[in-house]
Amino acid sequence: MTEIADPAAPLLEVDDLQTSFVVGEGQDVRAVDGVSFAVRPGETIAIVGESGSGKSVTSLSIMRLLPKKVGRISRGTIKLRGRNIVDIPENEMRAIRGNDIGMIFQEPMTSLNPVHTIGTQIAEVVMQHEKVNKTKAHERAVEMLELVGIPEPRRRANNYPHEMSGGMRQRAMIAMALSCEPSVLIADEPTTALDVTIQAQILDLMRGLQKKLGMAIVFITHDLGVVAEMADRVVVMYAGQVVETGTVQEIFTKPLMPYTSGLMQSIPRMGKSETKVRLQTIPGYVPLLTKLPSGCRFRTRCSFATEACAAQEPPLEVLDSGRSVRCIRWRELDLLTVKATA
């Protein structure tokens, strides 16, 4: 892992990323449309939004793991330590995956190979990126399993994925992702399938490892409770676009975009004064990318929408504070505020 000269410079910088898929009769659909963000050493940025908002496609684009023939990065740059990795040869990208950028996938049972032991799979990653023999790579695998809190790591290294619980498999995935100490970790819904107790343990583990290794984390989730606990800054996505950005405190206490406010209202809150408050939902669904509404993509679900919202697509407006918002009416609105739990 190469050190960067300026610790304040972004480790990962995504600029105007556009990812397209060929669907149906050759129709080109933008699943990610003009997404930009940056993450610095030791920082956690959360990408949030409903299913279909483009979060996971963004992560797969960064890793260059889009399905071949149908998916492609059609515009923009992805810079790792200032180097654009969008067009580099696949053999160079393979060297970057795992070594510089690690990824934890949503469901470890579909990401781990069922016919190889956990230790073998971690050792293979180590041998791919470091000049060590099989014995030393296996020892590194055992060390990583111990690091992520798996009891009896030497014995567990000989287990197959089906012999481990969901929480153990997720820890094994984290061990694999961190085995070469990447400078950037992408975590795509890493705790979705886990119960609350195991989820808390995994989040504590990730925070501890981040502090120890100094890595940047891109945390992809729809769980705003996790966002409040883990993130420094938030990128809100809807229908393939960024619709709002800001610090956790800004997003939770004063959302500017009605969609963000709707997400905030869906958070269960505790307290005597709020015991009779009904949990709110956003009506409708994220539109199909092949049938996007005119103007603002959220307008068909927005209670604040006017005829002007249908006239043209709103730009992402960057404010003096550094926040950004995609809404032509945000200055007029007084949206719900939520006490931040971060």
Protein Blocks (a to p, Z undefined) as FASTA:
>chain_A
ZZdfblmbcfbdcehiacdddehjhpacdfbghiacdddehiacddeddehilmmmmmmm
mnopacehjaccfbdcddeehiafklgcfklmmmmnojlmccddfblmlmpcfkbcfklm
mmmmmmmmpccdfklmmmmmmmmmmmnopahkllmmmpcfklpcfklmmmmmmmmmmmno
pabdcdehkllmpcfklmmmmmmmmmmmmmmnopacddddfbfklmmmmmmbdcddeehi
afbdcdfklmmmmcfbfklmmmmmmpccedjklmmpccdddehjdddfklccehjfklmm
cckbcfklmmpccdddddfkopacddfklmmpccdddddfZZ
